[in-house]
Amino acid sequence: MRILLNDNLSGYSETDLNRDLALLPAWRREQAEHYKHFIGRRNCTLSLLLLAEGLGVRPSDILPFHYNEHGKPCLTNCTDRESRQIHFNMSHCREAVACIIADHPCGIDVESAGRYSESVVRYSMNEDEQDIIHKSPIPSHAFVRLWTRKEALLKALGTGIQDNMRDTLSHHTDIDIHTREHIDRGYILSCCVLTDTKDTIR
């Protein structure tokens, strides 16, 4: 498993974006330019650059993604030197862009640490998790910690957000999910690989 992360975004400018857009394959550049706001274009661009870095290829060599029925992207005809399928997942927020690459299904989620909505808490968290959040000295951090863990797991499973998100973690207690908190930089990240190997974030 490999985690690639770009959280040095405060000085990233339109000039930087235009430079990096030129590195993308036409299909991804079109996707990036579809976003109306700078941050959307930035995140779409930088996430593919991270993926290319992790794969050790030029960004322009990455073929258009295929998507499963729930919208999870996968690489086109991409295997490693031992002919194992390469799996990946990407995530981004205002503060960071992240990518995970593994030889098993995987998921990653990065979210702004201050994100919080009581209605979303009630929708996405079971009673025990709501109790944890409400008793936390900083409820927004507790919420984002749990949310990223659920998202990373659901993305690894390839299902995306579901109606039963409240019980996602309690139904999959046998799957390892690793979380890093970068509160000083304003985000929390979780990742998950569906394998018996006890991987850790490096």
C-alpha positions in Angstrom: 0.0 0.0 0.0 1.2 3.5 -0.8 -0.3 6.8 0.3 0.5 10.0 -1.6 -0.5 13.3 -0.1 -0.3 16.9 -1.1 -1.2 19.3 1.8 1.0 22.2 0.7 -1.7 24.0 -1.1 -1.8 27.5 0.4 0.4 29.0 -2.2 -1.0 27.1 -5.2 -2.0 29.6 -7.8 -3.8 29.9 -11.1 -0.4 30.0 -12.7 0.5 26.7 -11.0 -2.8 25.2 -12.1 -2.4 26.2 -15.8 1.1 24.6 -15.7 -0.2 21.4 -14.2 -3.3 21.2 -16.5 -1.0 21.0 -19.4 0.5 17.8 -18.0 -2.9 16.0 -18.0 -4.3 13.7 -20.6 -7.1 15.4 -22.6 -9.9 13.4 -20.9 -8.8 14.5 -17.4 -8.1 18.1 -18.4 -11.7 18.3 -19.7 -12.9 16.9 -16.4 -10.9 19.5 -14.4 -12.0 22.4 -16.6 -15.6 21.4 -16.1 -15.4 22.7 -12.5 -16.5 26.3 -12.1 -14.4 27.0 -9.1 -10.6 27.0 -8.7 -10.5 24.5 -5.9 -12.4 21.9 -7.9 -10.1 22.3 -10.9 -7.1 22.2 -8.6 -8.2 19.1 -6.8 -9.1 17.2 -10.0 -5.7 18.1 -11.5 -3.5 17.4 -8.4 -5.2 14.0 -7.7 -4.3 12.7 -11.1 -0.7 14.0 -10.7 -0.5 12.1 -7.4 -1.8 8.9 -9.0 0.7 9.2 -11.9 3.5 9.8 -9.3 2.5 6.7 -7.4 2.3 4.6 -10.6 5.6 5.9 -11.9 4.2 7.0 -15.2 3.6 10.3 -17.0 0.2 11.8 -16.3 -0.5 11.9 -20.0 -0.1 8.1 -20.2 -3.1 7.4 -17.9 -6.1 6.1 -19.8 -9.6 7.2 -19.0 -11.0 5.5 -15.9 -13.6 2.8 -15.9 -16.3 3.1 -13.2 -18.3 0.4 -11.3 -22.0 0.7 -10.9 -21.6 2.8 -7.8 -19.2 5.2 -9.5 -15.9 4.0 -8.1 -13.1 4.5 -10.6 -10.6 1.9 -11.7 -7.6 1.8 -14.0 -7.8 0.5 -17.5 -5.6 -2.6 -18.1 -3.1 -1.7 -15.3 -1.1 -4.4 -13.5 2.2 -4.4 -11.7 5.3 -6.4 -12.6 3.8 -9.6 -11.1 0.6 -9.1 -13.2 -1.5 -8.2 -10.1 -4.3 -5.7 -10.6 -3.5 -2.3 -9.3 -6.2 -0.7 -7.2 -6.4 3.0 -6.3 -8.6 5.6 -4.8 -8.5 9.4 -4.5 -9.9 12.0 -2.2 -9.6 15.7 -1.6 -10.8 18.6 0.4 -9.9 22.3 0.7 -6.7 21.5 2.6 -5.4 18.4 1.0 -5.4 16.0 -1.9 -4.7 12.3 -1.3 -4.3 9.1 -3.3 -3.9 5.4 -2.2 -2.5 2.7 -4.4 -2.6 -1.0 -3.5 -2.8 -4.5 -4.9 -6.1 -5.0 -3.2 -9.3 -3.0 -3.2 -8.8 0.2 -1.3 -10.4 3.4 -0.2 -9.2 6.8 1.1 -11.1 9.8 2.4 -9.7 13.2 3.5 -12.0 15.9 5.0 -11.7 19.3 6.5 -11.4 19.0 10.3 -14.0 21.6 11.0 -16.8 20.0 9.0 -19.9 19.4 11.2 -23.6 19.3 10.7 -26.0 17.9 13.3 -28.4 16.7 10.7 -25.6 14.8 9.0 -24.5 13.3 12.3 -28.0 12.0 12.9 -28.2 10.6 9.3 -24.7 8.9 9.2 -23.9 7.9 12.8 -25.5 5.2 15.0 -26.4 6.0 18.6 -23.1 4.9 20.0 -21.2 7.1 17.5 -23.5 10.1 18.2 -22.7 9.7 21.9 -19.0 9.7 21.2 -19.3 12.8 19.1 -21.5 14.7 21.5 -19.2 13.8 24.5 -16.0 14.8 22.6 -14.3 18.1 23.7 -14.3 18.9 19.9 -17.3 17.3 18.3 -16.4 18.3 14.8 -13.1 16.4 15.0 -14.8 13.3 16.4 -17.4 13.5 13.6 -14.8 13.9 10.8 -12.8 11.0 12.3 -15.7 8.7 12.1 -17.0 10.0 8.8 -13.6 9.5 7.0 -13.4 6.0 8.4 -16.8 5.1 7.0 -16.1 6.7 3.7 -12.7 5.0 3.3 -14.4 1.6 4.1 -17.3 2.2 1.7 -15.0 3.3 -1.0 -12.8 0.2 -0.5 -15.9 -2.0 -0.7 -16.8 -0.1 -3.9 -20.4 0.7 -2.8 -20.1 4.5 -2.1 -22.4 6.2 0.5 -25.4 4.0 1.3 -28.6 4.4 3.2 -27.3 2.2 6.0 -24.2 4.3 6.6 -25.1 4.5 10.3 -24.0 0.9 10.8 -21.1 0.7 8.4 -18.4 0.4 10.9 -20.2 -1.9 13.3 -20.9 -4.3 10.4 -17.3 -4.5 9.4 -15.3 -4.7 12.6 -12.9 -7.2 11.1 -11.5 -4.7 8.5 -8.6 -2.5 9.5 -9.0 1.3 8.9 -6.1 3.6 9.6 -6.7 7.3 10.5 -4.3 10.2 10.7 -5.3 13.6 12.1 -3.5 16.6 10.8 -5.4 19.2 12.9 -2.6 21.7 12.5 -3.1 21.6 8.8 -6.9 21.4 9.1 -7.8 17.9 7.9 -8.3 14.3 8.9 -7.5 11.3 6.7 -8.5 7.6 6.8 -7.6 4.8 4.5 -8.6 1.1 4.2 -7.3 -1.9 2.2 -9.3 -5.0 1.9 -6.6 -7.6 2.7 -5.6 -9.8 5.6 -2.2 -8.0 5.6 -1.8 -5.6 8.4 -0.8 -2.6 6.4 -0.2 0.8 7.9 0.1 4.3 6.5 3.6 5.1 5.5 
